């Protein structure tokens, strides 16, 4: 029994990776914050440096950690280029997934989101609900390379949203209206119109993100 439990338990390097990634994506470790490897090991119950370095190397490959010679570890900042890349990937992948594979989406799931968008007060966390809606729209996409590209930017998108929450990146009323404009043709089986509405929604979100960047630059 002990053997089975040990086998099913995540390795220390995986635990370290998941722990650090969660802290970075939630902005508990803020963009551009310096980290100390020894303190990170202590935070996780004094694990050895080997699994910690493995986790840090993986996060560096994902662009979440920057290793600076003679300076140490830094949480990667979110640059203007990152934000533009996020929306470039979303505009390429999400409307395509909806246009080509939307007919595979469960109708009851789409109807569920109609109810939520008409009554957003039923969502305890509107941002999480927004993420779930967009995750649904690409959930039937079978191309693992496109999914990988999209997955690689979702964490950065969450970081940007949390980092800029003070200036209101998501307008609840506008977002609900735009989501309903996607859902209406989707439920009618008009996937081209649904994809066009999704493109419009993402373009508006990109404009909001760019305006947030302008505000940030003005404040620095």
N, C-alpha and C positions, 0 to 999 in steps of 0.2 A: 504493500500500500504506500509505504514511504517513497519507494522508487517512482511510482506513478505521480505522486504529488510533486516530487522534485522535477520530473520531466515536464509537467504541465506549467510549472512556475517560470515566468520570463527570466531570461538570463540577466545578469547584472548590467551588461552593456545595453541591453534592450530597455531595462528599467531606467537607466540613466538617460538614454536617448528620449524616451517618452516623457520623463520628468522635465528635462530641460526644454524640450520642444513645447510642451504645454505652457511652461512659464514664459517662453518667448512669444508664443502666439497670443497669449492673454495679456501681453505687455507687462507682466510682473517683472520681467527683465526688460527694461525699456530699450527702444532703438538707440544705438550708440553708447549704451552702458557697458562699462568694462567689467569683466568677470574674473574671479580668481579661482584657478583650478583647485587649489587646496581647500578653499572654502566650499566649493561645490561638492567635493568629496565628503566634507564634514556634514553638509546639509543632508546628504543621502545616507547618513549613518556611518560615516567614515569608511566608505568603500575605497578600494585601491585605485590608483591612478590609471591602471590599464583599461578597465571598462569605461572610465570617464573619458579618457583620450579617444577611445573608439567612438563613443557617442559624439564627442565634439568634432571629430573628423567627419562623421556622417552629416552633422548639422552644417559644417562648413561646405560640404558638397551641395547641400540644399540651399545654400545662400543665406542661411539664418545666423551663422557665426562667421566672423572675420578674424583670422589669426594674423596679428600685426607683429612683424619682427621687432624684438627688443621692447615691445610695449605690452604684449599679451593678448588676451581674448576680448573681443568686443562683439556685442550683439549688433548684427548688421543694421545700418540705418535703412529707412524706406525713402528711396530717392524718387525724383520726378520720373525718371526712366522706369523704375519699378511700377509706378502707378500706370503709366502709359502702356507698359507691357501687360499688366493685369487685364486691362480692358481690351487690348488687342487680342489676347487669347480668348477672353470671354466672347467677344464679338465673332470670332472665327468658329468657336466650338458650339456654344449654346444654341444659336439659331439653326445651325446645321443639324444638330442632334434632334431638335424639335421638328424640323422640316422633314427629315428622312425617317426618323424612328418614333415620332410622336404617336403614331397609331398604336404602338405597343404599350403606351401608358395606361395604367388601370383607370377606368372612368371614375370609379368611386373616389380615388385619390384626388383627381381634378375637382370633383364636386365638393370634396372636403375643403379644398383650398378656396373655392368660391365662397363657402360659408364663412371661413376665417377672414377672407378679405372684405366681406360685407359686414363682419362683426369682429374687427381687430381686437376689441376688448377681451375676447376669449383667449387671446394669446398672452401668456404670462411674460414672454420675452419676444418682442416683435422682431428684433434682429435675428434671433435664432429661427423664427418662423420664416423670415425672408430667405435665410440660408437653406432651409428645408425645401422651400418652394423651388428654388433654382436647382437644388440637388435632384429633385424629382424630375425636372425637365430634361436632365441629361442621363437619368438613371437607366434608360434603355439603350444608350449608346454602346455598341459592342466593341468599338475600336479601342484597344488598350493603349495605343500610343496617344491618341487624342485625349483619352481619359487621364493618362499620366501627365500630359501637358496641362490640362485643366486642374488636376489635383495639386500640381506644383505651385499654382498661384492662389489657391483658396486660402492658405494660411496667411500669405502676405496681405490678401484682401481683408481678412479678419483683423490683422495687426493695424492696418491703415484705418479701418473703421473705429477701432478702440482708441487709437492714438488721436484721432480727430473728432471724437465723440462730442467734444465741447462746442464744436461749431455746427453740429447737426447735419451729418452726411446723409442720413435717411430721413425724408419727409414722409411720415406714416400715411397721411391722406393721399398724397400723390402716388406713393408706391402701391397702395391698395388699388387705386384707380387704374394704374398701368398694368398691374397683375391681372385685374379683371378683364382688361382689353386683350390680354393674351389668352385667358381661360375661355372667353366666350367663343371665339372661332375654333379653339381646340376642341371644345365639347360638341361643336357642329361638324367636326371632322375636316375643317379647312386649315390644314397644317401650314400651308404657305402664308396665309393671313396671320396665323398665330406666330410663326417665325418672324414675320415682318414687324409685328407688334413687340416681340421680344427684342429685336434689333433696336427699335425706337426706344424702348425702355432702357437698354444698356447704354445707348448713346446719351440719353438724358443723365444717367448715372455718371457717365464719364465726364460730362460737362460740370456736374456738381463736384466731382472729385478734383477737377482742374481748378475750379473756383476756390476749393478748400486749400489747395496748394498755393494759390495766389495769396490767400489770407495768411497762411503760415509764413510765406516769404516776406510779406509786409511787416509781420511781427518780429522778424529776426534782423 
